[in-house]
């Protein structure tokens, strides 16, 4: 084999290994298709107006997924609701991750009794029933997306804080961190070169894991009537409106948003699992 061929073989082998570890082909493609549908379907359907003469029509050539009780194309409505739910869930995941990272870093940096108090606060927040707290916060500002984001983020950051704290404690106790200290490395250098890379993978995984949780919570809050307003398109409001429609035989009004919700949650969970595998070091190696 020539040098060029050997080099190409090594590059292809590394790409194949990375592709296998990231799990390309299943959750990521599904998420990509979901994103394309969430953006493209409403654009393709154009501006819609309520047309009660076409309400609750079964799936047909004109409306592939049928219509809802207001005469809207259910496919475009579900895609728009999926986009809104994903945007809210992403904002919740980012905010919860940022809070967890800040609390975890502050706890390890302070240490001692401060670390003990912070961990007791984390335990207290984690012990609260998330749905009940979310309902209380969202009900105070009913219909406001900011209230929904706050209600979900403020109840889900403790898990991220625990992961960050555990990873940082393991990293700071490692010999190569102490060696860097003895060599005269600054705290900034140690934090950016050693500590942050040690937790960055886990933080990304934690944020991805939070996505399906946030989608489910937003759907539940909207279904209970304390989330988004009923006229706003989200998976929760669509499922809530389908309760009465199903009794009239319009099964598609529940199946379409329900399937979109389940597929999104499973795809996000699969993406999180593949990221977790990708962030683990190969056998016999340690990330540094």
Helices and strands as residue ranges (DSSP letters): H 3-22, H 27-45, G 52-54, H 74-110, H 112-127, H 130-140, H 145-172, H 175-182, H 187-190, I 191-195, H 196-224, H 235-247, H 252-279
